[in-house]
Amino acid sequence: MGVFVFLPLVLPLTAWPVARLAEQHLHPRTATRLLTGVAAVMAVCSTVCLGLLMVVGTAQLPGNPLPDGWSDPEVRAAVPHDEIAGRAAIPALCVVALLCARTLWRHRRVRRRAHRALAGLPGTEVAVLPDGVPYAYALPGGRRDRIVVSTALLDCLEPAERRALFAHERAHLAARHHRHLLAVQLAARANPFLRPLRTAVAYTAERWADEEAARTVGSRRTVARAIGRAALVSRAAPHAALASFAGLAFFTGLASFAAPGPVPRRVTALLGPAPTVRRWPSVFTTVGLAVWCAAAGTAVSAMSSANSAVTMLVILHAATPL
């Protein structure tokens, strides 16, 4: 196993360049799927390696419930500095499990409260709430996916801009963006080095919905104007508790039309030409080099964790009496 067990813990650093370059040079749909996949694989690999280190650290503790053969010198020699890394992995893995469980619990709680708040309304796709705070968000799950919007925001938008708003939220629901956001949120909890990917996916998912809305409405300028106006009125409005999910969208996986973030970049992108869809960028470009670097880091991370897991199983099987 050797030092390979530590590689998945630091290999997420290889994905940092692609996190920013994918926002600028890849189609938002491609960037969202790519970054989500890279983050998920690297998070799983780093968690597996923490688990392997925890096995070694647990074997060193007095009175451990593991078989006596697991504390054999062969097991201790399998990981360098096992007495330090192995024992440190125990609280680290506990923290990861606690943070991920808390994120899932919060995600489920907010969605359940949102559906409960809409229980008395007609079961239509769009729920319009008489609220003086401007907001709009996509609410997945429940009996059916729904779009929630306040009258304050609708009053600020023109008819064409309202169509852009609804097209944007429908794109979030159709592409299941809340799953991408939740996946990268859990990945960032599992490994802090994956936080740049979480931020990048939050942006590319919004850009993906922007492009789908522009294609549906037929005017990129209309979508850009709707986003800019929604952002302006949302910033001027007072903060709402549960009704406005703009502040909670990033943590719960609920995609909000006026979510806080780089709105000027989204508007600038919509005022320019539509992004082209390329299956895989050339390695001779900056973004292509970054993508290949992230792909190589992901592959090495998966192979390192698999190699460490197989080695650990072989050693433990040999050390455990039948």
C-alpha positions in Angstrom: 0.0 0.0 0.0 2.8 2.5 0.9 2.4 6.1 0.2 -0.3 5.4 -2.4 -2.9 5.6 0.4 -2.2 9.3 0.9 -2.5 10.3 -2.8 -6.3 10.5 -3.0 -6.3 13.0 -0.1 -4.2 15.5 -2.1 -5.0 14.7 -5.7 -8.1 16.9 -5.8 -5.6 19.8 -6.1 -5.1 18.6 -9.8 -8.8 19.7 -10.4 -8.4 23.3 -9.3 -7.3 24.6 -12.8 -10.2 23.0 -14.6 -12.7 24.4 -12.0 -12.2 27.9 -13.3 -11.3 27.2 -16.9 -14.4 25.0 -17.4 -16.6 27.9 -16.5 -15.1 30.0 -19.2 -14.4 27.6 -22.1 -16.7 24.6 -21.8 -20.4 24.4 -22.5 -22.2 24.8 -19.1 -23.8 21.3 -19.5 -20.5 19.7 -20.2 -18.7 21.6 -17.4 -21.4 20.7 -14.8 -21.3 17.0 -15.6 -17.6 16.9 -15.8 -16.9 18.8 -12.5 -19.6 16.8 -10.7 -18.2 13.5 -11.8 -14.6 14.5 -10.9 -15.7 15.8 -7.5 -17.8 12.7 -6.7 -15.0 10.2 -7.7 -12.3 12.0 -5.8 -14.5 12.4 -2.7 -15.2 8.7 -2.6 -11.6 7.8 -3.1 -10.4 10.1 -0.3 -13.1 8.7 2.0 -12.1 5.2 1.2 -8.4 5.9 2.0 -9.4 7.6 5.3 -11.3 4.4 6.1 -8.2 2.3 5.3 -6.1 4.5 7.5 -8.7 4.3 10.3 -8.4 0.4 10.2 -4.7 0.7 10.9 -5.2 3.3 13.5 -7.9 1.4 15.3 -5.7 -1.7 15.4 -3.2 0.3 17.5 -5.7 1.3 20.1 -5.7 -0.8 23.3 -8.8 -2.9 23.8 -9.8 -2.6 20.1 -12.6 -4.9 19.0 -10.7 -6.1 16.0 -9.0 -9.6 15.8 -5.6 -9.8 17.4 -4.0 -10.5 14.0 -5.0 -7.1 12.7 -2.4 -5.5 15.0 0.3 -7.7 13.5 3.5 -5.9 12.6 2.7 -6.6 8.9 -0.4 -4.5 9.2 1.5 -1.7 11.0 4.3 -1.8 8.3 1.7 -1.5 5.5 1.2 2.2 6.0 4.1 4.6 6.7 3.8 6.5 10.0 0.7 4.5 10.8 0.7 5.4 14.5 0.2 9.1 13.5 -1.8 8.9 10.3 -3.8 5.9 11.4 -5.0 7.5 14.6 -5.5 10.9 13.0 -7.8 9.3 10.4 -10.2 8.2 13.1 -11.5 11.7 14.1 -11.1 12.9 10.5 -13.4 10.2 9.2 -15.9 10.9 12.1 -15.9 14.6 11.1 -16.5 13.7 7.4 -19.4 11.4 8.4 -20.9 14.0 10.7 -20.7 16.8 8.1 -22.2 14.7 5.3 -25.0 13.5 7.5 -25.7 17.1 8.6 -25.8 18.2 5.0 -28.2 15.5 4.0 -30.4 16.2 7.0 -30.5 19.9 6.3 -31.2 19.2 2.6 -34.2 17.0 3.5 -35.5 19.3 6.2 -35.6 22.4 4.0 -37.3 20.5 1.1 -39.8 19.0 3.5 -40.6 22.4 5.0 -41.0 23.9 1.6 -43.4 21.2 0.4 -45.4 21.5 3.7 -45.7 25.3 3.2 -47.2 24.7 -0.3 -49.6 22.0 0.8 -52.6 24.2 0.9 -52.1 25.5 -2.7 -53.4 24.0 -5.9 -51.2 21.2 -7.2 -50.1 23.1 -10.3 -46.6 23.3 -11.7 -46.2 27.0 -10.8 -47.0 28.2 -7.3 -47.4 32.0 -7.0 -47.1 33.2 -3.5 -48.5 36.7 -2.4 -45.3 37.9 -0.9 -43.6 41.3 -0.9 -40.2 39.7 -1.1 -39.0 39.0 -4.7 -37.8 35.4 -5.2 -38.2 32.4 -7.4 -36.8 28.9 -7.1 -37.2 25.3 -8.4 -38.5 22.9 -5.8 -37.9 19.2 -6.8 -39.5 16.2 -5.1 -42.8 15.7 -3.4 -45.8 14.7 -5.5 -44.4 16.7 -8.4 -41.7 19.2 -9.2 -42.8 22.8 -8.7 -41.7 26.3 -9.5 -42.3 28.8 -6.7 -42.4 32.5 -7.4 -43.5 35.5 -5.5 -45.9 38.2 -6.7 -43.2 40.8 -5.9 -40.8 39.4 -8.5 -43.5 38.8 -11.1 -44.6 42.4 -10.8 -41.0 43.6 -11.5 -40.7 41.6 -14.8 -42.2 42.1 -18.2 -44.2 39.2 -19.9 -41.2 38.1 -22.0 -39.0 38.2 -18.9 -41.5 36.1 -17.0 -41.3 33.5 -19.7 -37.5 33.5 -19.4 -37.8 33.0 -15.6 -40.1 30.0 -15.9 -38.0 28.5 -18.7 -34.9 28.9 -16.4 -36.6 27.1 -13.5 -37.9 24.4 -15.7 -34.4 23.8 -17.0 -33.2 23.3 -13.4 -35.9 20.7 -12.8 -35.5 18.9 -16.1 -31.7 18.5 -15.7 -32.0 17.7 -12.0 -29.5 20.3 -11.0 -30.3 19.9 -7.4 -28.6 16.5 -7.5 -25.4 18.0 -9.0 -25.4 20.7 -6.3 -25.9 18.2 -3.5 -23.2 15.8 -4.9 -20.5 18.6 -5.0 -21.7 19.8 -1.6 -21.1 16.4 -0.1 -17.8 16.1 -2.0 -16.6 19.3 -0.5 -17.6 18.0 3.0 -15.6 14.9 2.4 -12.5 16.7 1.2 -12.0 20.5 1.6 -9.7 20.5 -1.5 -12.9 20.0 -3.6 -14.5 23.3 -2.6 -13.5 25.1 -5.8 -15.4 22.5 -7.7 -18.5 23.1 -5.6 -18.3 26.8 -6.4 -17.8 26.1 -10.1 -20.7 23.7 -10.3 -23.0 26.2 -8.6 -22.1 28.7 -11.4 -22.2 26.3 -14.4 -25.6 24.9 -13.3 -27.0 28.4 -13.4 -25.4 29.0 -16.8 -26.8 25.7 -18.1 -30.3 26.9 -17.1 -29.6 30.3 -18.6 -28.7 28.7 -22.0 -31.8 26.4 -21.9 -34.0 29.4 -21.1 -32.5 31.4 -24.0 -33.1 28.5 -26.4 -36.7 28.2 -25.2 -37.5 31.9 -25.3 -35.5 32.5 -28.4 -33.8 35.6 -27.1 -30.6 35.7 -25.1 -31.0 39.4 -24.4 -34.4 38.8 -22.8 -33.0 36.2 -20.4 -30.0 38.5 -19.6 -32.4 41.3 -18.9 -34.6 39.1 -16.7 -31.6 37.9 -14.6 -30.2 41.4 -14.1 -33.5 42.8 -13.1 -34.3 39.9 -10.7 -30.9 40.3 -9.1 -31.3 44.0 -8.6 -34.7 43.8 -7.0 -33.6 40.8 -4.8 -30.6 42.8 -3.5 -32.8 45.7 -2.6 -35.4 43.5 -0.8 -35.1 42.5 2.9 -33.9 39.0 3.8 -36.7 36.5 4.1 -36.6 33.4 6.3 -38.0 30.3 4.7 -39.9 31.9 1.8 -36.7 33.0 0.0 -34.5 30.1 -0.8 -31.9 32.3 -2.5 -29.5 32.1 0.4 -30.2 28.4 1.0 -30.1 27.2 -2.6 -26.4 26.6 -2.4 -26.6 24.4 0.7 -29.8 22.5 0.0 -29.6 21.9 -3.8 -32.6 24.1 -4.5 -31.8 26.1 -7.6 -32.9 29.8 -7.3 -33.3 32.2 -10.2 -31.9 35.1 -8.3 -29.4 33.1 -6.3 -26.4 35.1 -5.0 -23.4 34.7 -7.2 -21.6 36.1 -10.2 -24.7 37.6 -11.9 -22.6 40.0 -14.1 -20.7 37.1 -15.6 -23.9 35.3 -16.4 -25.4 38.4 -18.0 -22.2 39.0 -20.0 -22.2 35.5 -21.2 -25.8 35.8 -22.4 -25.0 39.0 -24.3 -22.3 37.1 -26.2 -22.6 34.3 -28.7 -24.0 30.9 -27.6 -21.3 28.5 -26.4 -20.4 25.6 -28.7 -20.8 22.0 -27.6 -17.5 20.1 -27.9 -17.3 16.5 -26.8 -13.7 16.8 -25.5 -11.3 19.8 -25.8 -8.0 19.4 -27.5 -5.0 18.8 -25.2 -3.1 21.5 -27.0 -5.4 24.2 -25.5 -5.3 25.6 -21.9 -8.7 24.2 -21.0 -7.9 20.9 -22.7 -4.7 20.5 -20.6 -6.6 21.3 -17.5 -9.3 18.8 -18.3 -6.7 16.1 -19.0 -4.9 16.9 -15.8 -8.1 16.6 -13.8 -8.9 13.3 -15.6 -5.5 12.0 -14.9 -5.7 13.0 -11.2 -9.1 11.3 -10.9 -7.8 8.1 -12.6 -4.7 8.0 -10.3 -6.9 8.7 -7.3 -9.2 5.8 -8.2 -6.3 3.4 -8.9 -4.5 4.4 -5.7 -7.5 3.8 -3.5 -8.3 0.5 -5.3 -4.7 -0.6 -4.9 -4.6 0.4 -1.2 -7.9 -1.4 -0.5 -6.9 -4.6 -2.2 -3.5 -4.6 -0.4 -5.2 -4.0 2.9 -7.6 -6.8 2.3 -4.8 -9.2 1.4 -2.8 -8.2 4.5 -5.8 -8.4 6.9 -6.9 -11.7 5.4 -3.4 -13.2 5.9 -3.2 -11.8 9.4 -6.7 -13.0 10.5 -6.9 -16.7 11.5 -9.7 -18.7 9.9 
